[in-house]
């Protein structure tokens, strides 16, 4: 696990990687409809780059970039339910996009996850294909950079 804190305040040095990983796992298990249950260990063993938003020592949001061959995949976008609707998800997704050096970024979102779909559309992602499941569909959304480095103004 690689972690980058994106909030602009001072990083709380009292929090350690195990605490961060446990809080990320909590967010994913409670907010995302994942087939796999996560814990500190599964997050710590990951090769993904996790971008986290902290409030003090509490992880209030996270997103991960997974390097897959010649593209980056955005995974595990999640915001604590008590602070949703405050732009944290948007900020996390923008930071993930602008952290990537790949020409193509993609993400998979369930068709019933309107919050994540709206965030993807607002950031220029386009649905290019759909995977049909028994009771839902998964959209494959792509963002094509066309050879120019992503630019985030901070």
N, C-alpha and C positions, 0 to 999 in steps of 0.2 A: 504494500500500500504506500502510495505517495500522496501526501496531503499538502495542499496550499490553502491557506486561510485568505479569503478575499475581502473580509470586512475591513473597513478603513481605520478602525480603532486599534488600540494596542492589543496584541495577542496575550492572552492570559497564560503565563508560563507554568501555572500550577496544573494545567490539564496535560495529560500525557496521551500518547498514541493509543493505548488500550482503551482509555476513556472515550476518545474521539471515535475509534472503531466501533465500540459498543453503542454509542449514540447514533452513528450512521446506521448500524444494523437495526436499531430500534425504529428509526424513521422508515427504512425500507420495509420492514416486516409489518408495520402498522399502516403505512400509506399506500404502498405499491402492491399490486396484485401479482406477486412473483411466485413462480412455481417452487422456488428454493427459499428456505428460511435461512436468514443470515445471523451470524453472531460475530463477536470480536475477531475470532480466529479466521473466519472466511473473508472478512474485510482486510485484515492484516496480511493475509497470504496473497491477496490480489496484486496484480501488476498494473492495475489501473491508477490513473491520477485522479484523486478525489479533491474537488474544490468544495470547501465548506464555508458557511456563514456562521459565525459565532456571536452569541449574545452572552458576554462574560465567559463562563466556561461551558455554556450549553450550545450544542450544535442545533441551530434552528433551520438549517437547510443544507443540502448537498447535491452534487452532481458529479459524475465520473466520466472521464475520457478513456476509452479503451482503444488502444492502437491495434488495428487489424489490417495487416498488409499495407496497402496504399491508401487507406481511409482511416478516419477516426470515427468511432461510434460513441454517441452520447448515451450514457446509461444512468440509471439510478437517480434521476431528477426527483427530489422530494423535499417538501417544506413542512415543518411542524404545523399541525392543523390549527393551533392557536394563533399563528402569525401569518396564515395564508391571506392573500389578497393585498399584501403590502409591497409587492414588487420584488420580493426576494427570489422567487422562481425565475422571473425575467432576468434579474441580475446574474444569477447563477448560470443560466443558459447562455447569455451574452458572453460571460467570462469564459465559458467552455469553448464557445465558437472562436473567440479571439485568442485563446491559448493554443489552439490547433494550428499547425503549420501545414496540414494536409490540404490538397485541392478539393477534396470531397469529404463531407461530414454527413453521417446519417444517424437516424434514430428510429426506433420502432415504438409505436404508440397504439394502444388499444383504441378501437373506434369509439368506445364509450367514455374515454378519458378526455373530456372536452377541455379541461384546464390545460393539459399538456399539449393537446392539439392546437389550441389557440396560441399558446406560447411559441410553438413551432412555426405556425403560419406568420405570426408577427415578426419572426426573425428570418423569414424568407425561405423556409423549408417547403418543399413541394412533395405531395404524395406521388410516388412512382409505381407502387405496386401494393397489393393487398394479400394477406395470408388469411384464408378462411378457416376458422376453428368451429367447434360444435355450437357454441352459444355466443360467439363474438368474432370480430375480425381484428387483425393487426395490420396497421398501416406502416409501410416502409417509406420514410420521409428522407429526402436528400436535400442538401445544400451544396451547390457547386460554386467553388471559389474562382475558377477560371485563371488560376496561376498567380493571383495577387494575394499577398499576406492579409489576413483578416485584420481589421483595424478597430480597436476599442478606444474611445476617448475617455480617459480617466482624469 
